[in-house]
Amino acid sequence: MDSSTEALFTRQIRTYLRELERGDVAAICALFAADAQIFSPFLGWMQPEPFFAKVNAASGNSRITLIDVCVSTTGARRATGYFVYDWGLKDGSAVKFECVDVFEFDESGLIERMVIVYDTYPIRSTVGDKYA
């Protein structure tokens, strides 16, 4: 994988996290391919627009702190974003957790698949069914 592809994947992940923090569903969805799929530990497999609409409807002020972006060393069009999510919910409650999002990109750099990985146990009592 060349450095321009690595830079593109890194830029896409940084943009994704910035727009997720802002709660801009349209801007987030613009980063995804038309047939993209997302896996959420709470909601299972979904398409981007309904998934991010649910997240946005449940979210209040949130802060995302990027820890690292790691690009595949195998030549796969894959990268991960590792971050801390200070997720504020609409009801005023908040949870803070570490998260890894695994992104797979199409040839043009759009996200075609994203798997969200985090331990739901510590946050289940706070989040519950607030966005299920």
Buried (B, 14 or more C-beta within 10 A) or exposed (E): BEEEBBEBBBEBBEBBBBBBBEBBBEBBBEBBBEEBBBBBBBBEEBBBBEBBBBBBEBBEEBEBEBEEBBBBEEEEBBBBBBBBBBBBBEEEBBBBBEBBBBBBBBEEBBBBBBBBEBEEEEBEEBBEEBBE
